[in-house]
């Protein structure tokens, strides 16, 4: 609060001295040359929230809204925004009371900040807009009339500090990253289980092969797969088979998934930096008394990170689709056609693979980069924008699709491993098989299959299981 107040004092001093400073006593964007009289400064900030609340489309998840509020508080408490302490305190109060603003998902180009989503986010501070409270959608004014909280008055720069920043894009990317991290780990488990199901060799995962390639992610993935396959009776059972080489989707899994891991590390660095960043404008440097206009609101780092992760996950899903195709092909896998004993009367995993093909094709369409799709806004004042929210929204769909694809590979691989009984899998693959069989029965004959496919969310939400798999992957 001391930092916030010190910067606030600089803003108030500029006004008392009669100085013209962008965002404090001027218009915005192309209207920056318009001076605003002192008696209209509060209305200027109120109008800013009202006019910028132009979002459309489906509402964003409450977990994203809550994270946006937390990130906005974090941004303002750095003491470079010049807003009033009362505004920050009101944000904290509303978040702690679990009053979550209604925020449409579309309407930001990711430059000049995530203006529309943040305007919707902050309208309830002044008693306007809509919120979710106690599981019901309500007008903010209704909560004020009932005494749940009281609105705050906006002073100079308050509104601009609230709506300027990358908190929407950051929240979207942070949540997508966390989900992607688990998808990558469990895709490595799926590889190991598919290797056993198809009686593929574990030779391509040997450490010496990957050390001389020198790629960090590749070495890491190969190590994880080796650890999952450790003590596998299935792998030992065919050491001397006549097969020379397996398809690339098995043999090159470390090379492909490895660069996905490298991409994750890059994205993690961008996200961690942005979580603690100051991204509004103009910025107040209290030590020197300067108010400087810059471009920290430009979300290009987030846009590119989201695009890179979209491409990486699309490739992870592409190679998973190929392994599923191999598992259901009796010529390639040596397993019953479509992983069912009575093929013909039963279709087995035939259409589950079609679903995977559809999802992976959708991923390829969605992985076209959004960050190169700049378009001028605000009468060419904001002539290059990041499109980070679009990149992150596409990424969220790719994450969802990829999760389902990895889940279907795990189901197919488990079905294949069942046919290798009484031989058992490795340390990690056995645990995976047991977990999946606790959720989904072996497909002896055709049944309505979509309830099993829909269990992917339950599986990927099991943090205890995922942590156990992570420990095995690292040989802990």
PERAKA-V864639 format. One record per residue. N is the residue number from 1. SS is DSSP state (helix for helix, strand for strand, loop for the rest). PHI is phi in radians with two decimals (999 if undefined). D_FIRST is the distance of its C-alpha to the first C-alpha in Angstrom with 1 decimal. Layout:
# PERAKA-V864639
N;SS;PHI;D_FIRST + N;SS;PHI;D_FIRST
This chain:
# PERAKA-V864639
1;loop;999;0.0 + 2;helix;-1.11;3.8 + 3;helix;-1.08;5.4 + 4;helix;-1.09;5.0 + 5;helix;-1.17;6.1 + 6;helix;-1.08;8.5 + 7;helix;-1.18;10.0 + 8;helix;-1.10;10.3 + 9;helix;-1.07;12.2 + 10;helix;-1.12;14.5 + 11;helix;-1.07;15.4 + 12;helix;-1.13;16.2 + 13;helix;-1.17;18.2 + 14;helix;-1.07;20.2 + 15;helix;-1.19;21.2 + 16;helix;-1.06;22.2 + 17;loop;-1.40;24.2 + 18;loop;1.29;26.0 + 19;loop;-1.48;25.3 + 20;loop;-1.65;25.9 + 21;loop;-2.29;23.3 + 22;loop;-0.98;23.8 + 23;loop;1.46;21.8 + 24;loop;-1.76;20.4 + 25;loop;-2.37;23.7 + 26;strand;-2.29;26.2 + 27;loop;-1.27;27.7 + 28;loop;-2.16;27.1 + 29;helix;1.05;29.3 + 30;helix;-1.18;32.8 + 31;helix;-1.67;31.7 + 32;loop;-1.12;29.3 + 33;loop;-1.44;31.9 + 34;loop;-1.52;31.6 + 35;strand;-1.42;29.7 + 36;loop;-1.91;28.0 + 37;loop;-1.08;28.3 + 38;helix;-1.03;25.3 + 39;helix;-1.34;26.6 + 40;helix;-2.00;26.5 + 41;helix;-1.17;23.0 + 42;helix;-1.15;21.7 + 43;helix;-1.12;25.0 + 44;helix;-1.00;24.6 + 45;helix;-1.24;21.4 + 46;helix;-1.12;23.1 + 47;helix;-1.08;26.2 + 48;helix;-1.08;24.5 + 49;helix;-1.13;23.5 + 50;helix;-1.13;27.0 + 51;helix;-1.23;29.0 + 52;helix;-1.58;27.5 + 53;loop;-1.41;28.0 + 54;loop;-2.06;31.3 + 55;loop;-1.25;31.3 + 56;strand;-2.42;34.6 + 57;strand;1.60;36.2 + 58;strand;-1.04;35.6 + 59;strand;-1.33;32.3 + 60;loop;-1.42;30.1 + 61;loop;-1.08;29.8 + 62;helix;-1.09;27.2 + 63;helix;-1.15;26.1 + 64;helix;-1.25;25.3 + 65;helix;-1.06;23.4 + 66;helix;-1.08;21.2 + 67;helix;-1.17;20.6 + 68;helix;-1.01;19.9 + 69;helix;-1.09;17.1 + 70;helix;-1.08;15.6 + 71;helix;-1.19;16.1 + 72;helix;-1.13;14.6 + 73;helix;-1.03;11.3 + 74;helix;-1.04;11.6 + 75;helix;-1.07;12.5 + 76;helix;-1.20;9.7 + 77;loop;-1.33;7.0 + 78;loop;-1.22;9.2 + 79;loop;1.49;8.1 + 80;loop;-2.05;11.8 + 81;loop;-1.70;12.2 + 82;loop;1.42;11.4 + 83;loop;-1.43;10.8 + 84;loop;-1.42;9.5 + 85;helix;-1.02;6.4 + 86;helix;-1.10;9.6 + 87;helix;-1.15;11.1 + 88;helix;-1.13;8.8 + 89;helix;-1.06;9.1 + 90;helix;-1.21;12.8 + 91;helix;-1.04;13.3 + 92;helix;-1.07;12.2 + 93;helix;-1.06;14.5 + 94;helix;-1.13;17.3 + 95;helix;-1.13;17.4 + 96;helix;-1.15;17.4 + 97;loop;-1.52;20.2 + 98;loop;1.01;22.1 + 99;loop;-1.63;22.5 + 100;strand;-1.93;23.4 + 101;strand;-1.05;24.1 + 102;loop;-1.43;27.6 + 103;loop;-2.25;27.5 + 104;strand;-1.15;30.8 + 105;strand;-1.48;31.4 + 106;strand;-1.96;33.0 + 107;loop;2.35;32.1 + 108;loop;-2.01;29.9 + 109;loop;-1.79;31.4 + 110;loop;1.25;28.4 + 111;loop;-2.67;27.8 + 112;loop;1.06;25.6 + 113;loop;1.51;23.6 + 114;loop;-1.46;24.7 + 115;helix;-1.04;24.8 + 116;helix;-1.13;27.0 + 117;helix;-1.03;25.6 + 118;helix;-1.25;21.9 + 119;helix;-1.12;23.1 + 120;helix;-1.06;24.8 + 121;helix;-1.06;21.8 + 122;helix;-1.79;19.6 + 123;helix;-0.94;22.3 + 124;helix;-1.06;21.8 + 125;helix;-1.07;18.4 + 126;helix;-1.78;20.6 + 127;loop;1.47;23.3 + 128;loop;-2.13;25.6 + 129;loop;1.38;27.0 + 130;strand;-2.17;28.0 + 131;strand;-2.46;26.6 + 132;strand;-1.80;28.0 + 133;strand;-2.49;27.5 + 134;loop;0.93;29.7 + 135;loop;1.22;31.8 + 136;strand;-2.17;32.7 + 137;strand;-1.50;31.9 + 138;strand;-2.41;30.9 + 139;strand;-1.29;29.8 + 140;helix;-1.03;26.2 + 141;helix;-1.04;27.6 + 142;helix;-1.08;29.6 + 143;helix;-1.19;26.6 + 144;helix;-1.19;25.2 + 145;helix;-1.09;28.6 + 146;loop;-1.55;28.8 + 147;loop;1.38;25.5 + 148;loop;-1.16;23.9 + 149;loop;-2.76;20.7 + 150;loop;-2.02;20.1 + 151;loop;-1.24;19.4 + 152;loop;-1.86;16.6 + 153;loop;-1.57;17.7 + 154;loop;-1.59;17.1 + 155;loop;-1.91;16.6 + 156;loop;-0.95;17.5 + 157;loop;1.23;16.8 + 158;helix;-1.04;15.0 + 159;helix;-1.09;18.2 + 160;helix;-1.13;18.8 + 161;helix;-1.09;15.5 + 162;helix;-1.29;16.3 + 163;helix;-1.70;19.9 + 164;loop;-1.65;19.9 + 165;loop;2.61;19.8 + 166;loop;-1.87;21.9 + 167;helix;-1.14;20.4 + 168;helix;-1.18;23.8 + 169;helix;-1.06;25.9 + 170;helix;-1.12;23.8 + 171;helix;-1.09;23.9 + 172;helix;-1.04;27.6 + 173;helix;-1.21;28.4 + 174;helix;-1.07;26.4 + 175;helix;-1.19;28.4 + 176;helix;-1.08;31.6 + 177;helix;-1.06;31.2 + 178;helix;-1.08;30.9 + 179;helix;-1.21;34.0 + 180;helix;-1.10;35.8 + 181;helix;-1.03;35.3 + 182;helix;-1.24;37.2 + 183;helix;-1.06;39.8 + 184;helix;-1.12;40.7 + 185;helix;-1.04;41.1 + 186;helix;-1.31;43.3 + 187;helix;-1.21;45.3 + 188;helix;-1.15;46.3 + 189;helix;-1.08;47.5 + 190;helix;-1.07;49.4 + 191;helix;-1.00;51.1 + 192;helix;-1.05;52.3 + 193;helix;-1.21;53.6 + 194;helix;-1.18;55.3 + 195;helix;-1.00;56.9 + 196;helix;-1.20;58.4 + 197;helix;-1.07;59.5 + 198;loop;-1.59;61.2 + 199;loop;0.91;62.7 + 200;loop;-1.44;61.0 + 201;loop;-1.46;61.0 + 202;loop;-1.68;58.1 + 203;helix;-1.01;59.4 + 204;helix;-1.10;57.0 + 205;helix;-1.76;54.1 + 206;loop;-1.11;55.4 + 207;helix;-1.02;52.9 + 208;helix;-1.09;55.2 + 209;helix;-1.10;55.4 + 210;helix;-1.49;51.7 + 211;helix;-1.08;51.1 + 212;loop;-1.41;53.3 + 213;loop;-1.40;51.4 + 214;loop;1.32;48.3 + 215;loop;-1.50;45.8 + 216;helix;-1.08;43.1 + 217;helix;-1.06;42.5 + 218;helix;-1.05;46.3 + 219;helix;-1.11;46.8 + 220;helix;-1.14;44.0 + 221;helix;-1.13;45.6 + 222;helix;-1.04;49.0 + 223;helix;-1.10;47.9 + 224;helix;-1.07;46.3 + 225;helix;-1.12;49.6 + 226;helix;-1.03;51.7 + 227;helix;-1.15;49.7 + 228;helix;-1.14;50.1 + 229;helix;-1.54;53.8 + 230;loop;-1.00;54.4 + 231;loop;1.14;57.5 + 232;loop;-1.41;58.4 + 233;helix;-1.16;62.0 + 234;helix;-1.11;62.0 + 235;helix;-1.11;61.3 + 236;helix;-1.15;63.9 + 237;loop;-1.19;66.5 + 238;loop;-2.27;67.1 + 239;loop;-1.04;66.7 + 240;loop;-1.89;70.2 + 241;loop;-1.27;70.2 + 242;loop;-1.49;71.8 + 243;loop;-1.12;68.7 + 244;loop;-1.58;67.8 + 245;loop;-2.50;64.4 + 246;loop;-1.66;61.9 + 247;loop;-1.04;60.4 + 248;helix;-0.98;57.4 + 249;helix;-1.10;55.1 + 250;helix;-1.63;55.7 + 251;helix;-1.19;56.5 + 252;loop;-1.79;53.7 + 253;helix;-0.99;50.9 + 254;helix;-1.11;49.0 + 255;helix;-1.19;49.3 + 256;helix;-1.42;47.9 + 257;helix;-1.20;45.3 + 258;helix;-1.04;44.4 + 259;helix;-1.27;43.1 + 260;helix;-1.13;41.1 + 261;helix;-1.09;39.4 + 262;helix;-1.07;38.8 + 263;helix;-1.13;37.3 + 264;helix;-1.01;35.0 + 265;helix;-1.11;33.7 + 266;helix;-1.08;33.1 + 267;helix;-1.13;31.2 + 268;helix;-1.03;29.1 + 269;helix;-1.11;28.0 + 270;helix;-1.07;27.1 + 271;helix;-1.13;25.2 + 272;helix;-1.06;23.2 + 273;helix;-1.11;22.2 + 274;helix;-1.24;21.2 + 275;helix;-1.06;19.1 + 276;loop;-1.92;16.6 + 277;loop;-1.49;17.4 + 278;loop;-1.84;15.8 + 279;loop;-2.21;18.5 + 280;loop;-1.73;17.9 + 281;loop;-2.80;19.4 + 282;loop;-1.30;19.3 + 283;strand;-1.84;16.8 + 284;strand;-1.83;14.8 + 285;strand;-1.85;15.4 + 286;loop;-1.11;13.5 + 287;loop;-1.07;15.8 + 288;loop;-1.84;18.9 + 289;loop;1.29;17.8 + 290;strand;-1.61;19.4 + 291;strand;-2.11;19.0 + 292;strand;-2.00;21.3 + 293;loop;-1.59;23.0 + 294;loop;-2.51;24.0 + 295;loop;-2.40;24.9 + 296;loop;-1.13;22.4 + 297;loop;-1.29;22.8 + 298;loop;-1.27;26.4 + 299;loop;-1.67;26.9 + 300;helix;-0.97;30.1 + 301;helix;-1.00;29.1 + 302;helix;-1.23;28.6 + 303;helix;-1.08;31.8 + 304;helix;-1.16;33.9 + 305;helix;-1.05;32.6 + 306;helix;-1.13;33.4 + 307;helix;-1.12;36.8 + 308;helix;-1.08;37.6 + 309;helix;-1.19;36.8 + 310;helix;-1.07;38.9 + 311;helix;-1.11;41.8 + 312;helix;-1.09;41.5 + 313;helix;-1.17;41.5 + 314;helix;-1.08;44.3 + 315;helix;-1.21;46.4 + 316;helix;-1.01;45.6 + 317;helix;-1.23;46.8 + 318;helix;-1.03;49.8 + 319;helix;-1.28;51.1 + 320;helix;-1.14;50.5 + 321;helix;-1.03;52.7 + 322;helix;-1.15;55.4 + 323;helix;-1.17;55.5 + 324;helix;-1.07;55.8 + 325;helix;-1.04;58.7 + 326;helix;-1.18;60.3 + 327;helix;-1.11;60.0 + 328;helix;-1.49;61.8 + 329;loop;-1.68;64.5 + 330;helix;-1.11;67.3 + 331;helix;-1.17;68.7 + 332;helix;-1.43;65.4 + 333;helix;-1.84;64.3 + 334;loop;1.29;67.5 + 335;loop;-1.65;65.9 + 336;loop;-0.99;67.3 + 337;helix;-0.98;66.8 + 338;helix;1.01;63.4 + 339;helix;1.06;62.9 + 340;loop;-2.39;65.2 + 341;loop;-1.17;68.6 + 342;loop;-1.82;70.5 + 343;strand;-1.14;69.6 + 344;loop;1.96;71.2 + 345;loop;-1.23;70.9 + 346;strand;-2.00;67.3 + 347;loop;-1.70;64.9 + 348;loop;0.99;62.4 + 349;loop;-1.60;59.4 + 350;helix;-0.96;61.0 + 351;helix;-1.47;58.7 + 352;helix;-1.06;55.6 + 353;helix;-1.18;56.1 + 354;helix;-1.08;56.5 + 355;helix;-1.03;53.1 + 356;helix;-1.07;51.7 + 357;helix;-1.06;53.6 + 358;helix;-1.15;52.0 + 359;helix;-1.17;48.5 + 360;helix;-1.20;48.9 + 361;helix;-1.16;50.4 + 362;helix;-1.09;47.5 + 363;helix;-0.99;45.1 + 364;helix;-1.11;47.1 + 365;helix;-1.16;46.8 + 366;helix;-1.25;43.0 + 367;loop;-1.41;42.5 + 368;loop;-1.04;43.4 + 369;loop;-1.04;40.3 + 370;loop;-1.54;38.0 + 371;loop;-1.18;36.2 + 372;loop;-1.63;39.3 + 373;loop;-1.66;39.6 + 374;loop;-1.19;37.6 + 375;loop;-2.59;38.4 + 376;loop;-1.15;37.3 + 377;strand;-2.32;35.2 + 378;loop;0.94;34.0 + 379;loop;0.93;37.3 + 380;loop;1.24;37.2 + 381;loop;-1.21;33.9 + 382;strand;-1.76;32.4 + 383;loop;-1.61;35.6 + 384;loop;-2.53;34.7 + 385;loop;-2.18;32.7 + 386;loop;-1.58;32.1 + 387;loop;1.03;33.1 + 388;helix;-1.02;30.7 + 389;helix;-1.04;30.5 + 390;helix;-1.09;34.3 + 391;helix;-1.08;34.6 + 392;helix;-1.28;32.3 + 393;helix;-1.15;34.1 + 394;helix;-1.10;37.4 + 395;helix;-1.03;36.1 + 396;helix;-1.02;35.3 + 397;helix;-1.21;38.9 + 398;helix;-1.14;40.2 + 399;helix;-1.03;38.3 + 400;helix;-1.08;39.8 + 401;helix;-1.10;43.3 + 402;helix;-1.17;43.2 + 403;helix;-1.03;42.2 + 404;helix;-1.15;45.2 + 405;helix;-1.14;47.5 + 406;helix;-1.11;46.5 + 407;helix;-1.07;47.1 + 408;helix;-1.16;50.5 + 409;helix;-1.09;51.4 + 410;helix;-1.08;50.5 + 411;helix;-1.13;52.8 + 412;helix;-1.15;55.6 + 413;helix;-1.14;55.3 + 414;helix;-1.10;55.4 + 415;helix;-1.04;58.4 + 416;helix;-1.14;60.1 + 417;helix;-1.10;59.3 + 418;helix;-1.03;61.0 + 419;loop;-1.29;64.2 + 420;loop;-1.63;64.1 + 421;loop;-1.10;64.4 + 422;loop;-1.51;65.5 + 423;loop;-1.11;63.8 + 424;loop;-1.93;60.2 + 425;loop;-1.51;57.2 + 426;loop;-1.38;54.9 + 427;helix;-1.02;52.1 + 428;helix;-1.40;49.5 + 429;helix;-1.20;51.9 + 430;helix;-1.09;53.4 + 431;helix;-1.10;50.0 + 432;helix;-1.09;49.3 + 433;helix;-1.09;52.8 + 434;helix;-1.11;52.3 + 435;helix;-1.10;49.0 + 436;helix;-1.17;50.3 + 437;helix;-1.22;53.5 + 438;helix;-1.32;51.5 + 439;helix;-1.90;50.1 + 440;loop;-2.34;53.0 + 441;loop;-1.30;56.8 + 442;loop;-0.98;59.2 + 443;loop;-1.53;60.6 + 444;loop;-1.17;64.2 + 445;loop;-2.54;65.1 + 446;loop;-1.00;63.4 + 447;loop;-2.52;61.0 + 448;loop;-1.11;58.3 + 449;loop;-1.70;55.8 + 450;helix;-1.12;52.7 + 451;helix;-1.05;51.3 + 452;helix;-1.20;51.4 + 453;helix;-1.18;49.7 + 454;loop;-1.32;46.9 + 455;loop;-1.41;46.0 + 456;helix;-1.08;44.1 + 457;helix;-1.11;40.7 + 458;helix;-1.08;41.6 + 459;helix;-1.12;42.7 + 460;helix;-1.36;39.7 + 461;loop;-1.69;37.4 + 462;loop;-1.43;39.0 + 463;helix;-1.18;36.5 + 464;helix;-1.15;38.7 + 465;helix;-1.13;41.6 + 466;helix;-1.09;39.6 + 467;helix;-1.16;38.2 + 468;helix;-1.12;41.8 + 469;helix;-1.14;43.0 + 470;helix;-1.09;40.3 + 471;helix;-1.14;41.4 + 472;helix;-1.13;45.0 + 473;helix;-1.06;44.2 + 474;loop;-1.65;42.8 + 475;loop;1.01;45.6 + 476;loop;-1.46;43.2
